[in-house]
Amino acid sequence: QVQLVESGGGLVQAGGSLRLSCVGSGRTFSSYAMGWFRQAPGKERERVATITWDSSIRNYAESVKGRFTISRSNANNALYLQMNSLKPEDTAVYYCNAEDRKFEWGQGTQVTVSS
């Protein structure tokens, strides 16, 4: 099983940037398509971005397209999310997981964007 630990969240003003990181331990996730997900208060968890195992295909939710960039380092068993031009509606707890959500969820990292 893979244990996932997210980091890099924080409080930022609208228009600012953050870079989230996710590191896996216990087992490599290099052969899996991975994704970033987020959950805002009172809302369901939603998929934000996904990336294939070889980084050849990346997909984004319409709400973040052009502002967020997903990337990975299989050598480091790590997943990243560069978030630019942040908006208050991006405020949520962000999680990483396999694209099909097969791994146990980590604790996530809080992103708060002030207006």
N, C-alpha and C positions, 0 to 999 in steps of 0.2 A: 504494500500500500504506500501511497505517496502522502507525505505530510506537507502542507502548503502554508507558507508564512508570507503575508503581505506587509509591505512597509512603504513609507514615502508620502503618506497623506498629511494633511495639515489644514490650516486656515489661510486662505488666500483671497485677495480682492478680485472682483470681476475683472476679466482681462488678463489675469495672471496665469502662471504655468506651474505645473507640478509633474514630477516623474515618479510613477509608482513602480515598485519592484515586487516580484514574487519569487521566492526560492523554494524549491522542493527538496525534501530529504526522505531518506528511507528507500526510495526507488526512483529511478530516472523517469522523467516524463518526456524525454526527447523524441519518442516515437508517436506521441499523441498530438492531435490538434488541440490547441489550448485556447482559452478565452478569458476575457475580463468581464465581470458582471458587476452590477451595482444594485443596491436596494436603498431607496429613500424611505423616510418615515411614512408608514401607512400605505406603502405601495409594494407590489410584488417585485421580486428580484428580476432584473432584466439583463439581457445580454448586451454588452457594449461593443465588443470587438472580438474577433477570432483570428487565429493564424494557424496554418497547416504546419505539420511537423518540420517541413523543410523551408518554411517561411515563403513559399512560392505564392500562396494565396492569402490575402488578408481581407476581411470583411468588417464593415462597421455599421452600427445603427445609424439611421438617418440623422438622428439628433446630434451625433458627434462627428459625422463625416466631415473631413477637411480640417478638423481641430485636434483630433486624437490620432496617435500613431502607436500601433502595437508592434512589438518586436520580441525576439527571444534569443537566448544563447544556450544552445543544447550542451555545449561544453561545460557551462556553469549551472545547468539545470535551472535556468532562470527565465522569467517572463517579465516584460516591461510594458508600461503604458505611459507614453509622453502625452500630456494633456496641456494644450495651449488654448488661449482665448477662453478661459473658463467663465462659465455663467452660473448665476445662483441656482439654476435648475440642475446643475451638475452635482449639487450637494447630495451626498449619499455615502454609505459604506461600500467600499469597492473590494471585490473578491476575485481571485483567480481560481480556475478549475479547468479540467478537461472540457472540450467543447460540448460533450454530452453529459457533463456534470457528474462523471463517474466517481470522482474522488471525494473524500470527506472534506467538507468546507473548513477553511481556516477561520481565523477571527476577523479577518478583513482589516481594512485601514480606512479611517474616516477622512473624507474630503468635505470641507466646508468652504463655500464660496460666498463671500459677502458682497452686497450690492453697493 
